[in-house]
Amino acid sequence: METQLLKGREVVSQINVELRTKISLLKKKGVVPGLAAILIGSDPASKVYINSKENAFKKLNCYTQTFLFNEDADDDEIISLIKKLNKNDKFHGILIQLPLPGKMAVKKILHTVEPSKDVDGFHPYNLGLLLDGDPNFIPCTPNGIIEILKFYKIDTLGKHAVIVGRSNIVGKPMFALLSQNFKMGNSTVTICHTKTKNLKEITLKADILIAAVGVPNLINGSMVKKGVDIIDVGINRVSDNSIKKYKLVGDVFTEDVIGIANSVTPVPGGVGPLTICMLIHNTVKAALNFSSTRGSTG
Ligand code: NAD
């Protein structure tokens, strides 16, 4: 079987056409979509993500500012900044780069973000709306996965989707999306995690397999059935002999599933580009909401 590589950049190009139109419409009203990003500590992967995000925002003429804090910053310092950003009209979205240094009160910090500026969709209010079937901001990675499935015409209706990983940022919102009575939902969904017994038995039954685990090459060819569509969310650094001394691999052993799967997202170049694209999408949405509210009260 020929396995199609589901390339994220092609999906992004199409979404960007629509985003550009919305951004220039906002510009005519004097609104530039703005994102405040808060980066605490020096996690190398987070720095790479923040740089890519800044470049992507600039490319689309959106505004972004990153607020940097040392590892030893305290919760109150961050919470006080978020409260100020909540009131600052220059920023329509606020992003807290995860993971936070171990000692920090992650939930307390995330919950301080005003839901109308929660472009990551991590606030319980937005997660609640998603479960309620009436989402406002959908977490970027799961939303990006839906866009990949839509672009490559991978039907979800009645399919058995297996999600490996139950994090609040990928696995759980992915479950909410695929199980809902949405156009790109209506799947029968199984969610697996560290306590799942006989993972292989379950992954072998997947029509659509989503791996969001953080374990390099966990899913190999013997664990997937012929014709499955695979979304590999994992981004893992493994050492090699290159100048960088590492390479990025997914949670899926890609070479091993080629010839078995109907399609698979490559790592890098699959889901990753969509995550940033959906962050811009959510920021533009927040700016549009802001602009319409300002219009009605001004
Ligand atoms: P996480 O650590 O919060 O969650 C991992 C989940 O995997 C947990 O729910 C855990 O129960 C499950 N798990 C771990 N080992 C397992 C095993 N052996 N068998 C079954 N389940 C297991 O991670 P996360 O934030 O959801 O991220 C997962 C991966 O996706 C990471 O590699 C991360 O870097 C990557 N990621 C990529 C993007 C992107 O834009 N492509 C975005 C977010 C996360």
Residues whose N, C-alpha, C, O or C-beta is under 5 A from the ligand:
A	BS01	NAD	T141 V164 G165 R166 S167 V170 C192 H193 T194 A212 V213 G214 V233 G234 I235 N236 V271 G272 T275
